[in-house]
Amino acid sequence: MIFQELNDLYHLPLFDLIQRSRTIHEENWPAAEVQLCTLLSIKTGGCSEDCSYCAQSARYNSGVDAERLMEKCDIMDRAKAARENGSTRFCMGAAWRGVREGTQRFEQVLDIVRDVSQLGMEVCVTLGELGPSEAEKLKEAGVTAYNHNIDTSPEHYPNIVTTHTFQDRLNTIRHAQDAGMSICCGGILGLGESTEDRLKMLEVISEFNPQPESIPINSLMPMPGTPMADEQGVDVFDVVRIIALTRIAAPKAKVRLSAGRTHLSEEGQALCFFAGANSIFYGDKLLTAKNPTIEKDLALIDRLGLKPQEPNRAQPSPKSDEAKPLEPQIC
């Protein structure tokens, strides 16, 4: 979807925008379901990157200590607990710049993925940059989706990160898609960006070929010690507008109401679900940030008449549109 279309939609009266997004949501997601995902940091802190919002960067005095990769038995315990609590996707994140074939840590991750994939849940990982061979190995091990957010617009990205480029992000996404993994790719609101930046971010995401299987919409949770520690929160209606716009731009993607839900009231979350969100990260922690409790989430889902979505490990990877260029484009 091109920028001008997104801009015209974004500036509609709020209820008109939601009415459009709700119609598209019901056409593509007829069941009143919410995907419950659990995110576990399997290697926390000590990252060499300088993402200015991230407490895991070794460049900032954020109070997050560098840790080693978790033991597989501990990860398996957390994965089994997530499954027992209703999660249908288990996401594992490691604070690395990337992974390389032949290294010990990559072999350890592959071993972990093989075992987690036997639990019947969808398996998602976020490990930083990937090359073609690493992507293929992860797919073979049992990864169903690779998470790699683009965060913001191509123009604003250098203001947020300097240790890698926006194109580096697109290259990893291409490698993961070529290997047959689905892509989980979204952004973060509240990074000092303009409305135009948010729309350009969605333009890039919607032009991926194929489109992402899931799109997380995060709101910045300012972390002490990071350059963005003093940034202000995101207005709930801005979040709702982006959720609605994402649903319109990517009708068949799961739209995940992600980081920042602790700053939203239950009424605000309900409005996001109505506007098109149908996935959440579930559990009391997202990497290093707080998240609503399991009990609170289940109670809200029940009160709204929603139900957890079943896992679908056999879901086919999205197919590319031959009418579009195969490479993600920066406009």
N, C-alpha and C positions, 0 to 999 in steps of 0.2 A: 504494500500500500504506500503510495507516494506521500511526501510531506504535506502537500496542499490538501489532500483528502483528509489526512489525520488532523491537520490544523482546523479545517472547517468543522469536523466532528467535535473536536475538543471544545470549541467555543459555542456549541449549542447550549441552550438552557439545560441544566443538569438533568431534569426529569426526561427531557426529550432524548438526551444521550443515553440514559439508562434504559429507556423504553426500547431503543434500537438494539442495545447490547443484550438486553434480556430476551428479545425475540430471536437473535442469533444463537444465544446460549441454549434456548429451549429446542431450537431446530437441530442442534448438534449434540446436545447432552440432555436427552429427555428424562433420564432418571435423576431423582433428587439425591445425588451422591456427592460425597467429598472424599478425595483421596487423602489418607493419613500417612504422612511420611515422617520417619525418624532420622535425624541428622546427628552423627557422632564424629567428633574430632578424634581421629586415630593417631594423629601426630600434631601436637599443639605447640605454637610459638617457635621462635628462632628463624623465621622466614627471612630470606635475603632481600625480598622485594620491598618497595617503599610505598605501597598502597596507603594513601594518607588517612583512610578511614579504619584501618585494620590494626587491632591490638596485638596481632600475632607477628607483626614485623619486628625484627631484631634491631631496627633503627630507632625505635621509640621506647621510652621508659614508661610502658603501659602497665607494668605489674604482672604481665603474663610471662611466666618463665618458659624457656625452651624445654621441651620434653622429648623423650625418645618415642619411637613407634610403639604403640600399645602391643602387648602380648596377644597372640591370636586367641587364646582361651578367654581372655577378658573381653575381647571384641565379640566373640561368639556368645558369651553370656549376655551382653547388651543387645545383640541382634535377636536372640531368642526372647528376651524380655520385651523388646519392641513388638515382635510378632504376637506375643501373648496379650499385649495391650491394644492390639488392633491395627498396628501399622502394616501397610501393604507394600511399602517401599522403604528400604534401608539404605541411607546415604552415608558414605564415609568420606571425610575430608582430611587432607594432610597439608600442613603448612610448609609446602615446598615450592620452589620456582617451577619445578617440573620433575619428570621421571625419565630415566633412560634405560633401555633394554640392556641386560647383562649386569646391572648393578644389584647389590644384595638387597637394597630396600625395595626395588621394583619386584624382585622375585618373591620377597616377603608379602608384598601387596597382592600379587597374583595368587599366592597360596591362600591368603585370607579370603579373597574374592571367591575362589573355588568352593571353599567351605560354606561361606555365607549364602552362595547361590543355591545350595542344597536345601535351604530352609523354606523355599517356596515363595519368598518375597521378591519383588523387583529389586535389583541391585544397582545403585547409582554411586559413582565415585567422583571426587573432585581433587585432582592431584597436580594441578598446574598445567604447564605446557606438555603437549604430546607430539611425537613424531608419528609417521605412518606405521612403523613397526610396533611401537608401544600401544597404539590404538588397536591394532589387530590382536595383540596378545591379551589385552584387557577384554576385548569382545570374546575371544576364545575361552577365557577363564570364567565368563559368566556375567560380565557387566551388561546391563540392559540399557543404561542411560549414563551419559557423561555430562556433568555440570561444569559449565564454563561461562560465567556471566560476562557481558560486555560493559556492564556498570552504567555507562552514560553515552553521550554522543561522541562520534569521532573527534569533533572539534574540542570538546571539553576534556576528553580523556587525558591529554598531556598535563592538565592542571591537577589531576588526581594521582597519576602514576608516571614515573619517569624511567623505571628500570626495565620496562618492556613497552611495546607499542600496541596500539589498537589492532594493527594488522597481525601482530603475533597472536592475539586472541582469535581472530578470524581463521588463522592458519590451523590452530588446534581444533577448532570447531569443524573445519573441513576434513581434517584427518579422522576425527571421531566419526563423522557421518560416512566417510568413504569406507570405514571399517565395518559399518553396519550397525553402529550404536545410535540410539536415539539421543537427541540433544536436549538438555535442560539449560536454557539460557535466558536470562532476564537482566534486570538492572537494579540500581539503588536510587531512591529518591532522597533528596536532601544533601547532595554533595556540592551545594553552591551553584547548581546548574540553573539555567533558565527553562521556561516552559518549552521554548524552541529546542533546547537540548533533549528534553524528555521525548519530544515528538520525533526528533531525528534518531534517537535510540530505538524507538519502536519501528521507525521506517526501516532501519537496518535489520532488525530482528524479523520483521514480517517479510523481508525480501530474501531471507535464507532459503536455500533450495536443497532439501525440503525444509519447511518451517519446523521450529522446535516442537518436540513432543510435549514439553512443559515450559512455562515461562514464569519464573519467580519474580514477584514485585516486592522488593525490600524497601523499607524506610530506614534511613540511617539511625543507628543507635550510637550516639557519640560516645567514644571510649576515652577515658582519661589517659593523657600522655600522648595521644595521637594529634596530628595537625588539625583534625576536625573535631576536637573535643568540645569546642564552644559553638558548633553549628546548632541552629535552631531546629525544632521538630518540623514535621511535615503536616500540613493541614489535612484533616480527614477527608474533606471533599476533593482535595487534590489527588489523594490516594484513590478515591472512588472513581474519579474521572479517568485516571490511568488504567485502573482495572477494567472499566467499561470499554475503553479504547483498545486495550489489548485483546479483549474478547472479540471485538469487531474485526481487528486486524488479523487475528489468528483463531478462527472459529473452532478448529479441531484440537487446539492445544489445551492442555490443562493449565489454568492460570492460578498460580500459587500465591496465596496471601502469606508472605514470608516474614522476614525479620521486621520488628517494629510493632508486632501485634500487642505487646504489653502496653503500648501507648494508645491503643484503640479501645474504645468502649465496646461492650457487646453489641450495642445498637450500631456502632460504626462497622464492626465486623459483619453484622447481618446485612448491612447495606452493600458491602463489598461482595458478599455471596450472591445477593440478588443481582448485582451488576455484572456478574460473570465469573467470579472466583469459584473454583471447585477443587482446591487442593490447599493443604496447610502443612507446615512442619509442626510436628506433634511431639510433646515432651517438654521438660522443664528447662532445656538449655539448647541454644543454637551455637555450636562451636564455643565461643566465649561469652555469648550474650544470653540474657534471661528470656524465657518464653513462658506462655501460660501453662498451667499444670494440666496433666492429662485429664483429671477429673473435671476441671473447669471447661475444657474443650468438649468433652463428651456431653456434658450437661447442655452446653450451648447448641451443639449439633442436634441433640434430641429435642430441645425446645423449638428449634426451627423446622422440625419435621424432616431433617436430612438423615442420611445413613452413610456409613463408611463404604467406600468403594472396594470391590474385591481386587486382589492382585491379578495382574495379567502379564506373566512372564513371556507368554507366547505372542504378545502383540507384535505385529510386523513393524519393522522400522519404516518411518515415513518415506514415501517414494518421491524422487525428484520430479519436477515439472520440466519436461524436455523443452518447453517453450521458453524457459528462463535460462540465463547463464548458470553454470554449475557453481561458480565462485560467488560467495557473498560480496555484495558491492557496497562501497562507501560512496554515498551521494554528496 
